[in-house]
Amino acid sequence: MTSDDVFTTTIDAFTDAASTEALTNRLLEHVRPRDVDVVWTTHETLLGRLLLAFRDDAVVRIAFESEGFDAVLDDLGERLGRRTLRSPRRADTLRRQLDLYFTGVRVEFSVTPDLSLSTAPFRREVQSSLTTIPYGRTISYADLASSTGRPRAVRAVGSACASNPLPIVLPCHRVVRIDGSLGNYLGGVAAKRRLLELESAAAP
């Protein structure tokens, strides 16, 4: 199968879910990673549906339904390529880990993050450092800026958190204002509060 045989999310036209999934799995058996730019699916969670997008075997985007999945997919097409395929198979590991996380069983994720969508080096640095914030704990934007060696870059740290393409997996919800108030969050303040409450209740 060549890249010409791969097309943009056309299997959504099938109405039978089982038939669609079977067809997709057969297609994935023959598709090489370089033949598809993005494989994506949605997954129901405590915070509602999330869009999970992968490039090769790395997760490149996690989006909340409030962002508008069509808009997110259009952006992925513009930035990563239009050859997209909808399938839950590539996201099996992440979906299982999310289910365990939302039941308070899992405290970290073992999927490979792809920060290709973060083009600014400092944003990538901040987003990569988010996994060092312990589960069930928070840190202020100011303290996170200081930890990068740029204590005056508080606004830049806030911007990096606000543009984090992989919320939850890279836990920007653990970053709050210096006065303890939550600050903004891509999925909404209510979602941020719920994540912090979940972790606080489940933390050792």
C-alpha positions in Angstrom: 0.0 0.0 0.0 1.3 3.4 -0.9 0.6 6.8 0.6 -1.9 7.4 -2.2 -4.0 4.7 -0.7 -4.3 6.5 2.6 -7.0 9.2 2.8 -8.3 11.6 5.3 -10.7 10.1 7.8 -13.0 8.7 5.2 -14.0 5.7 7.2 -16.3 7.9 9.3 -18.8 7.5 6.5 -19.5 3.9 7.7 -22.4 3.7 10.1 -21.7 0.3 11.7 -19.1 0.9 14.4 -18.0 -2.8 14.5 -17.5 -2.8 10.8 -15.7 0.5 10.8 -13.3 -0.7 13.5 -12.6 -4.0 11.7 -11.9 -2.1 8.5 -9.6 0.3 10.3 -7.6 -2.5 11.9 -7.2 -4.2 8.6 -6.0 -0.9 7.1 -3.5 -0.3 9.9 -2.0 -3.7 9.3 -0.9 -2.6 5.8 -0.2 1.1 6.5 3.4 2.0 7.2 4.0 4.9 9.7 5.3 7.1 7.0 2.1 6.7 5.0 -0.1 8.4 7.6 0.6 11.8 9.2 -1.7 11.5 12.2 -3.8 8.7 13.7 -6.5 9.9 16.1 -9.4 8.8 18.1 -11.7 10.1 20.9 -12.0 8.6 24.4 -14.6 9.2 27.1 -13.3 10.3 30.5 -14.3 11.9 33.7 -13.8 15.3 32.0 -15.8 14.3 28.9 -14.5 13.2 25.6 -10.8 13.8 24.8 -9.3 13.7 21.4 -6.0 11.7 21.3 -3.8 12.1 18.3 -0.6 10.2 17.5 2.3 10.7 15.1 4.0 7.4 14.6 4.0 5.9 18.1 4.1 9.2 20.0 1.2 11.2 21.3 1.2 14.6 19.7 -2.0 16.1 20.8 -4.6 15.7 23.6 -7.6 18.0 23.2 -10.7 18.8 25.2 -14.1 18.7 23.6 -14.5 22.4 24.4 -11.7 23.2 22.0 -13.7 21.9 19.1 -12.4 18.6 17.7 -13.0 19.8 14.1 -10.8 22.8 14.7 -8.1 20.7 16.4 -8.1 18.3 13.5 -7.9 21.1 11.0 -4.9 22.5 12.9 -3.2 19.2 12.9 -3.7 18.8 9.2 -2.2 22.3 8.6 0.8 21.7 10.8 1.5 17.9 10.5 -0.1 16.8 7.3 -3.5 16.0 5.9 -3.1 12.2 5.7 -5.1 11.3 8.9 -6.8 8.1 10.0 -9.3 7.6 12.8 -8.6 4.5 14.8 -8.6 3.7 18.5 -5.9 1.0 18.1 -2.9 3.3 18.2 -4.2 4.9 21.4 -4.9 1.6 23.3 -2.1 2.1 25.8 -2.9 5.7 26.5 -6.6 5.0 26.8 -5.9 2.3 29.4 -3.6 4.6 31.3 -6.2 7.4 31.3 -8.8 5.1 32.7 -6.5 4.1 35.5 -5.5 7.7 36.1 -9.1 8.9 36.4 -9.9 6.2 38.9 -6.9 7.3 41.1 -4.9 4.2 40.4 -2.2 5.6 38.1 0.0 8.6 39.0 2.0 8.9 35.8 2.0 8.1 32.1 4.4 5.9 30.2 3.6 7.0 26.7 6.1 8.9 24.4 5.3 12.6 24.1 5.8 14.4 20.8 6.2 18.2 21.3 6.4 19.0 17.6 3.5 21.4 17.9 5.5 23.5 20.4 7.9 25.4 18.1 9.4 27.8 20.7 12.4 26.2 22.5 11.5 27.7 25.9 7.9 26.5 25.6 9.2 23.0 25.0 11.5 23.2 27.9 8.7 24.3 30.3 6.3 21.7 29.0 8.9 18.9 29.2 9.6 19.9 32.9 6.0 19.5 33.9 6.4 15.8 34.6 8.8 16.7 37.4 5.9 18.2 39.5 4.9 15.4 41.9 1.4 13.9 41.6 -1.0 15.5 44.1 1.2 18.6 44.4 1.2 22.1 42.8 3.8 24.7 42.0 3.4 28.3 41.2 4.1 29.8 37.8 6.9 31.9 39.4 8.5 28.9 41.0 8.4 27.0 37.8 10.0 30.0 36.0 12.8 30.0 38.7 13.4 26.3 38.2 14.2 26.9 34.5 16.8 29.5 35.5 14.6 32.4 34.2 12.8 33.8 37.3 11.4 36.7 35.3 9.8 34.6 32.7 6.6 34.1 34.6 4.4 35.2 31.7 6.3 33.0 29.3 5.8 30.0 31.6 2.1 30.8 31.7 2.0 30.9 28.0 3.8 27.6 27.8 1.2 26.0 30.1 -1.7 27.5 28.2 -0.4 26.2 24.9 0.6 22.7 26.2 -0.5 20.3 23.5 -0.5 17.3 25.9 -2.6 18.3 29.0 -2.9 15.6 31.7 0.0 13.6 30.4 2.2 16.7 30.8 0.4 18.0 33.9 0.1 21.7 33.5 -2.9 21.6 35.8 -0.5 21.4 38.7 0.8 24.9 38.0 -1.1 27.6 39.8 -0.8 31.3 40.7 1.5 32.4 43.5 -1.6 33.2 45.7 -2.9 29.7 45.3 -5.7 30.6 42.8 -6.0 28.2 39.9 -5.3 30.5 36.9 -6.4 29.5 33.4 -6.6 26.1 31.8 -7.1 24.9 28.3 -9.9 22.6 29.4 -11.5 25.2 31.6 -11.0 26.1 35.3 -13.6 23.5 36.4 -11.6 20.8 34.7 -8.4 22.0 36.3 -10.0 22.0 39.7 -11.4 18.5 39.2 -8.0 17.1 38.3 -6.4 18.7 41.3 -9.1 17.3 43.6 -8.8 13.9 42.0 -5.0 13.8 42.6 -5.3 15.3 46.1 -7.8 12.6 47.1 -5.7 9.8 45.6 -2.2 10.9 46.5 -0.3 8.8 49.0 
